[in-house]
Amino acid sequence: MSQTIIDRASTESATRRVLEATRIGRYQILRELGTGGMGAVYAAYDESLDRKIAIKLLLTDDRSTSRPGERLRREALAMARISHPNVVQIF
C-alpha cells in the first residue's frame, strides 16, 4: 500500500517526536530502524536488562476502521511462533 504525502508527514512527525524524547520509560532510544504501515521500529537500550532491543511504536490513524492493537497482537503471536537463530525473539 502506498503512502500519501499526509501519511509520510505524519510518520516523519511521529519519528521526530520519539527521537527528540530519546527515552521511553527504561528504554534509551538509539536510532530509527524503519517505518511501515503500522508504526516505526527503533533500536533502543534496555537499562534493566542491560541489552540492546528493538521497540515498535504504533502510529495512530483516525481514518482506520480496525484497531491497531489487535493487528499488533496478531503480528506478535505469529512472530512468537518462529524459532530461528536469525530471527529476533518476541517478548
N, C-alpha and C positions, 0 to 999 in steps of 0.2 A: 504494500500500500504506500503510495507516495504522500509526502508531507506537503502541506501548503505553506506559504510564507508565514502565515499566522502561527501554524504549528511549530515551525522552526524557531520563530521568535520566542514563543512560549517556552520551548525546550531550552533555548540558549539562555533565557532569563532565569529559569529554574536552576540551570547548571551554574550560572554565575553566583546565585544566592548561596548554593551549597559550598562552592569553592571559597567564597568570601567568609563563610562561617568557620571553615577549617576543622570544626569539631561538631560531632553529633553524639551527645552523651559521652560514653567512654571511648568513642572512636575518633581518631585523628584522621581527617580526610587528607590523602596524599595527592591524588590526581584523578581526573576523569578517565575511565577506561573506554566508555562508549555510551551511546544513547540509542533508543529504539522506540517502537510504538507505545510501549508500556511505561518506560521510565529511563533512568540513567543509572549506570553502574560506575562505582568509584573504587579505587584502591584506597584502603584505609589501614590503620594500625589499631589493633585492639589492645589497649593497655592492660586490661585484666588478664588476658590470655597470653600477652607478650608475643603477638604474632601478627603478620600481615593478613588481611582479609579483603574480601570484595563485598561491597554493600550495594544493593539495588534499591533505589528510591522510585516510587511510583509518581508519574506525572499526572496531575488531575486534568480532566477534560469534562466540563459540564455538559457537553453535547453527547457524551457516551451514554448508551442505554444500559450497558452491562456494568456491574460493579467491579472495579479494578482489583479489589482484594480477592474476589473469587477467582479471577483469572490468574493472579499471582500464586494463590494456593494450589490451583491445578498444575501450574508450571513447576512449583516446588515439589509437589508429590511425584510428578513424572521424573524430575531430576534426581530425587532421593532414591529412586529405584535403580539408578545407574551406578554401577560399581566398576570403576576402571582407573588405573593409575594416572591417566592423562585427563581425567575429568574431575573438576573440583567437587568437594563434598558439600552437600546442603545441610544446614543446621536449622 
